[in-house]
């Protein structure tokens, strides 16, 4: 339903019917971590140790498996080479993710998710102001990319998953690199608590 409601005939190839959900994979001291804001994950958050509604972290192969085992696919986009994060930016991303979105509860923004897919609300300037204490999936990713200078600063609430990915591809910031329709062999965490240092 989300994909159909945010369909656009002007989107880049592969994104006219955009995604219904977006997440970000970051590195951590324990290995890759899938970060998202959702209400639909059946697994406990790696950081909080319990099921949560809102911002949460998981092992990537676990979440990819959820989608492909349900008959879906996961489209993988990465920053274009010229826009890839430097080491200091990677550390900044980790610090932001853990300190601001994962250690403390950040709930799911149902109202923002509904309004982001409503073109009339955006066109008429009726979007609510950004509130980073509750986020939906593309609002989280947009806010992070704005902070890292990979997306112009604007109200992240205005980005549905499809609109965000179309803009990132159109601007040349991201490019599609793979489609996963089977669980990939990603490096599992090395063990220990999912906590980040400074």
Secondary structure by P-SEA (a helix, b strand, c coil): ccccccccccccccccccccbbbbbbbccccbbbbbbccccccccccccccccccccccaaaaaaaaaaacbbbbbbcccccccccaaaaaaaaaaaaccccccbbbbcaaaaaaaacaaaaaaccccccccccccaaaaaaaaaaaaccccccccccccaaaaaaaaaaaccccccccccccccccccccccccccc
